[in-house]
Amino acid sequence: MKVYEYSRKFYEDHIAGMIKDRFPEYENRIAVGIAGEGSDCFGYDDHMSRDHDFGTGVCLWITDEDMHKFGNLLSIAYNEIAQQHPGFNLSDRLQERRGVMTIHSFYSNILGIDCDTDNVKLTESDWLSLDHACLATAVNGEVFRDDTGNFSAFRKLLTDYYPDRIWKIRIAEELHKFAAALQVNYARCMTRGDAVAASLCRLQGIEAAMQLFFLMKREYPPYYKWTHRRLTELDGSGKFASLVKDLADTDSDHDAWRGREYNADLLNLGDRTVVLSEKIAAHIVSMMNDAGLISGSDPYLERYVNGFI
């Protein structure tokens, strides 16, 4: 069982009854689930995850008004039960991620902005400031109960994905990052014999490629160490995920650049990094065509940037 499955059982066996018995007048105002920071909320916890920030618990989300009314008493009641539970082996950090919290504080802390959870809206500047992975963290896990719908309303705002203009701006940003890193600067760095800079180009290009894949799928990527894992789950054919892994496993071929002068118009197909980069770029172009965003076949991604801004 994954932690969130234990958490649901913990809620059903222990917390639901406590709320019903001790807070009957507020029972339908308390949203319960498990979501937020941690591999457990993505269902990615394993035996290695258990060395830190690990243990059974649930989140109880209430409004700011209800926090003033009964939040402290609810927190005391929850902690009394949780601390007696065999699976309650939480670090101080994880204890902050479980238990009673306001809807506003949950979303604001994760997204790093002052979220308007009452009116359920984000401004354009809010959207532009948000990190992809933080958005994934805000909508992961599972909501067990939310009678009022207050918690789920803001969750739906986020899961409905970026507004169209923001989506296209994000696409343009990642297209530029990929092109600059792998289709321009990698060759320059290798021609100069700068192995460290070339490696950084490859890593930045890999990250941009994966971000573009998620943008095409209209899904937020999780924390970086889980990004490729989630990508493999979404990639039906497995081709894109395989290309990304191959690029990550490939070292720069310095022999292929020895004595070679830089030529922006001539690809050095003797270096496997260049070959894989172009295959990935072609795959991205194909996805953009399938999405109706472009009509073209040129794999040089920088050519499409202006069309999204």
C-alpha positions as CSV (number, residue, x, y, z in Angstrom):
1,M,0.0,0.0,0.0
2,K,1.1,3.6,-0.7
3,V,1.0,6.2,2.0
4,Y,-2.1,7.9,0.6
5,E,-3.9,4.5,0.9
6,Y,-2.9,4.2,4.5
7,S,-4.0,7.8,5.0
8,R,-7.5,7.1,3.6
9,K,-7.8,4.1,5.9
10,F,-6.5,6.3,8.8
11,Y,-9.2,8.9,8.0
12,E,-12.0,6.3,7.7
13,D,-11.1,4.3,10.8
14,H,-10.1,7.1,13.1
15,I,-10.6,10.7,12.0
16,A,-14.1,10.6,10.4
17,G,-15.6,9.2,13.6
18,M,-13.8,11.8,15.7
19,I,-15.1,14.7,13.5
20,K,-18.7,13.2,13.6
21,D,-18.7,12.8,17.4
22,R,-16.9,15.9,18.5
23,F,-17.6,18.4,15.7
24,P,-21.1,17.4,14.4
25,E,-22.1,21.0,13.6
26,Y,-19.0,21.5,11.5
27,E,-18.7,18.0,10.0
28,N,-19.8,19.1,6.5
29,R,-17.4,22.1,6.6
30,I,-14.2,20.1,6.9
31,A,-12.5,19.0,3.7
32,V,-10.2,16.0,4.2
33,G,-7.6,14.3,2.0
34,I,-3.9,14.0,1.4
35,A,-2.2,16.4,-1.0
36,G,0.8,18.7,-1.2
37,E,4.6,18.3,-0.8
38,G,6.2,14.8,-0.7
39,S,6.5,11.8,-2.9
40,D,3.8,10.1,-1.0
41,C,1.2,12.6,-2.3
42,F,2.2,11.6,-5.9
43,G,2.0,7.9,-5.1
44,Y,5.8,7.7,-5.7
45,D,6.9,6.7,-2.2
46,D,9.0,3.6,-1.9
47,H,11.3,2.0,0.7
48,M,13.9,4.8,0.2
49,S,11.3,7.4,0.9
50,R,10.9,6.2,4.4
51,D,14.2,7.8,5.7
52,H,12.6,11.3,5.9
53,D,9.3,13.1,5.9
54,F,7.3,9.8,6.0
55,G,4.3,8.7,8.0
56,T,0.6,8.3,8.1
57,G,-1.6,11.4,8.4
58,V,-4.3,13.5,6.6
59,C,-4.9,17.1,5.8
60,L,-8.0,18.8,7.2
61,W,-8.8,21.9,5.2
62,I,-11.1,24.6,6.5
63,T,-11.8,28.3,5.8
64,D,-10.2,31.1,7.6
65,E,-13.5,31.9,9.3
66,D,-13.8,28.3,10.5
67,M,-10.2,28.3,11.7
68,H,-11.1,31.1,14.1
69,K,-14.3,29.3,15.2
70,F,-13.0,25.8,15.9
71,G,-9.7,25.2,14.2
72,N,-7.6,25.1,17.4
73,L,-9.9,22.5,19.0
74,L,-10.0,20.4,15.8
75,S,-6.2,20.5,15.7
76,I,-6.0,19.3,19.3
77,A,-8.4,16.5,18.7
78,Y,-6.7,15.4,15.5
79,N,-3.2,15.4,17.1
80,E,-4.5,13.3,20.1
81,I,-5.5,10.6,17.7
82,A,-2.6,10.9,15.3
83,Q,0.1,10.7,18.0
84,Q,-1.3,7.5,19.3
85,H,-1.4,5.9,15.8
86,P,1.4,3.4,15.0
87,G,2.0,5.0,11.6
88,F,2.5,8.5,13.1
89,N,6.2,8.7,12.7
90,L,6.3,12.3,11.3
91,S,9.2,14.7,11.3
92,D,8.5,18.2,12.4
93,R,8.5,19.2,8.7
94,L,5.9,16.6,7.7
95,Q,3.7,17.4,10.7
96,E,3.4,20.9,9.1
97,R,2.1,19.2,6.0
98,R,-0.6,17.2,7.7
99,G,-3.4,18.1,10.2
100,V,-5.6,21.2,10.3
101,M,-4.8,24.1,8.0
102,T,-6.8,26.7,6.1
103,I,-7.5,26.4,2.4
104,H,-5.9,29.7,1.9
105,S,-2.7,28.8,3.6
106,F,-2.4,25.4,1.9
107,Y,-2.5,26.8,-1.6
108,S,-0.6,30.0,-0.8
109,N,2.3,28.2,0.9
110,I,2.7,25.7,-2.0
111,L,2.3,28.2,-4.8
112,G,4.3,31.0,-3.1
113,I,1.7,33.7,-3.7
114,D,-1.3,35.1,-1.8
115,C,-4.0,33.0,-3.4
116,D,-7.5,34.4,-3.6
117,T,-9.3,31.2,-2.6
118,D,-12.5,33.0,-1.6
119,N,-13.1,34.3,-5.1
120,V,-11.4,31.3,-6.7
121,K,-9.2,33.3,-9.2
122,L,-5.7,34.0,-10.2
123,T,-4.5,37.0,-12.1
124,E,-2.4,36.8,-15.2
125,S,0.7,37.9,-13.3
126,D,0.0,35.2,-10.7
127,W,-0.1,32.5,-13.4
128,L,3.2,33.8,-14.9
129,S,4.9,33.7,-11.6
130,L,4.0,30.1,-10.8
131,D,6.4,27.2,-11.1
132,H,5.2,24.1,-13.0
133,A,6.2,21.7,-10.2
134,C,4.5,23.8,-7.5
135,L,1.3,23.6,-9.5
136,A,1.6,19.8,-9.7
137,T,2.2,19.7,-5.9
138,A,-1.0,21.8,-5.3
139,V,-3.3,19.4,-7.2
140,N,-1.8,16.0,-6.5
141,G,-3.0,13.3,-4.0
142,E,-6.7,12.7,-3.3
143,V,-9.6,14.6,-1.7
144,F,-11.6,12.2,0.5
145,R,-14.4,14.6,1.4
146,D,-15.3,18.2,0.6
147,D,-19.0,18.8,1.2
148,T,-18.9,22.6,0.7
149,G,-16.6,22.4,-2.4
150,N,-14.5,25.3,-1.2
151,F,-11.2,23.4,-1.3
152,S,-12.0,21.6,-4.6
153,A,-13.1,24.8,-6.3
154,F,-9.6,26.3,-6.2
155,R,-8.2,22.9,-7.0
156,K,-10.3,22.8,-10.2
157,L,-9.2,26.3,-11.1
158,L,-5.6,24.9,-11.2
159,T,-6.4,21.5,-12.8
160,D,-8.3,23.3,-15.6
161,Y,-4.8,24.3,-16.6
162,Y,-3.1,27.5,-17.7
163,P,-5.2,30.1,-19.5
164,D,-4.5,29.9,-23.2
165,R,-2.3,33.0,-23.4
166,I,-0.2,31.9,-20.4
167,W,0.1,28.4,-21.9
168,K,1.5,29.7,-25.1
169,I,3.9,32.0,-23.3
170,R,5.2,29.0,-21.3
171,I,5.6,27.0,-24.6
172,A,7.6,29.9,-26.1
173,E,9.9,30.0,-23.1
174,E,10.7,26.3,-23.2
175,L,11.1,26.3,-27.0
176,H,13.7,29.1,-26.6
177,K,15.5,27.2,-23.8
178,F,15.8,24.0,-25.8
179,A,16.9,25.7,-28.9
180,A,19.4,27.9,-27.1
181,A,20.8,25.1,-25.0
182,L,21.0,22.1,-27.5
183,Q,20.6,23.6,-31.0
184,V,23.0,26.6,-30.6
185,N,25.1,26.7,-27.5
186,Y,26.0,23.0,-27.2
187,A,27.9,23.2,-30.5
188,R,29.6,26.4,-29.6
189,C,30.7,25.0,-26.3
190,M,32.0,21.8,-27.9
191,T,33.9,23.7,-30.5
192,R,35.6,25.7,-27.8
193,G,36.3,22.5,-25.9
194,D,34.3,23.6,-22.9
195,A,33.1,20.3,-21.5
196,V,31.4,21.7,-18.4
197,A,29.4,24.3,-20.3
198,A,28.4,21.6,-22.9
199,S,27.1,19.3,-20.1
200,L,25.1,22.2,-18.7
201,C,23.6,22.8,-22.2
202,R,22.6,19.1,-22.4
203,L,20.9,19.2,-18.9
204,Q,19.0,22.4,-19.6
205,G,17.9,21.0,-23.0
206,I,16.6,17.8,-21.3
207,E,14.7,19.8,-18.8
208,A,13.2,22.0,-21.5
209,A,12.2,19.0,-23.6
210,M,10.4,17.4,-20.7
211,Q,8.6,20.7,-19.9
212,L,7.4,21.0,-23.5
213,F,6.1,17.4,-23.4
214,F,4.0,18.2,-20.3
215,L,2.8,21.5,-21.9
216,M,1.6,19.5,-24.9
217,K,-0.2,17.1,-22.6
218,R,-1.6,20.0,-20.6
219,E,-0.4,18.5,-17.3
220,Y,1.9,20.0,-14.7
221,P,5.1,18.1,-14.2
222,P,6.0,17.0,-10.7
223,Y,9.2,17.8,-8.7
224,Y,12.3,17.4,-10.9
225,K,13.3,14.0,-9.6
226,W,9.9,12.6,-10.6
227,T,9.5,14.4,-13.9
228,H,10.8,11.6,-16.2
229,R,8.9,9.0,-14.2
230,R,5.7,10.8,-14.8
231,L,6.6,11.4,-18.4
232,T,7.0,7.7,-19.0
233,E,3.5,7.2,-17.6
234,L,2.0,9.7,-20.0
235,D,4.0,8.7,-23.1
236,G,1.9,6.0,-24.6
237,S,4.4,4.9,-27.3
238,G,7.4,5.4,-25.0
239,K,9.4,7.0,-27.8
240,F,9.8,10.5,-26.3
241,A,10.7,9.1,-22.9
242,S,13.2,6.8,-24.4
243,L,14.9,9.6,-26.4
244,V,15.2,11.8,-23.3
245,K,16.7,8.9,-21.3
246,D,19.1,8.2,-24.2
247,L,20.2,11.8,-24.2
248,A,20.7,11.7,-20.4
249,D,22.8,8.6,-20.7
250,T,25.0,10.0,-23.6
251,D,28.3,11.7,-23.0
252,S,29.7,14.5,-25.3
253,D,31.8,13.1,-28.1
254,H,34.9,15.3,-28.0
255,D,36.6,13.4,-30.8
256,A,33.7,14.4,-33.1
257,W,34.6,18.1,-32.6
258,R,38.4,17.8,-32.7
259,G,39.7,20.2,-35.4
260,R,36.2,21.3,-36.4
261,E,35.3,24.9,-36.9
262,Y,32.0,26.2,-35.7
263,N,29.3,26.5,-38.4
264,A,25.8,27.5,-37.3
265,D,24.2,26.0,-40.5
266,L,25.9,22.6,-40.4
267,L,24.9,20.0,-37.8
268,N,27.7,17.8,-36.5
269,L,25.9,14.5,-36.7
270,G,29.0,12.7,-35.6
271,D,28.1,13.6,-32.0
272,R,25.2,11.5,-30.7
273,T,24.1,14.3,-28.5
274,V,23.3,16.4,-31.6
275,V,21.5,13.5,-33.3
276,L,19.3,12.8,-30.2
277,S,18.6,16.5,-29.8
278,E,17.4,16.8,-33.3
279,K,15.2,13.7,-32.9
280,I,13.7,15.2,-29.8
281,A,13.1,18.5,-31.5
282,A,11.4,16.8,-34.4
283,H,9.1,14.9,-31.9
284,I,8.2,18.3,-30.3
285,V,7.4,19.8,-33.6
286,S,5.2,16.8,-34.4
287,M,3.3,17.3,-31.1
288,M,2.8,21.0,-31.8
289,N,1.4,20.1,-35.2
290,D,-0.9,17.5,-33.7
291,A,-2.1,20.2,-31.2
292,G,-2.9,22.6,-34.1
293,L,-0.4,25.1,-32.8
294,I,1.9,25.2,-35.8
295,S,2.0,23.9,-39.4
296,G,5.6,23.2,-40.2
297,S,8.3,20.6,-40.0
298,D,11.5,22.5,-39.3
299,P,13.1,21.0,-36.2
300,Y,14.9,24.2,-35.2
301,L,12.6,25.2,-32.4
302,E,13.6,28.9,-32.1
303,R,11.7,29.5,-35.4
304,Y,8.4,29.0,-33.7
305,V,8.9,31.2,-30.6
306,N,7.5,34.4,-32.0
307,G,4.3,32.7,-33.0
308,F,3.5,32.0,-29.4
309,I,4.2,35.5,-27.9
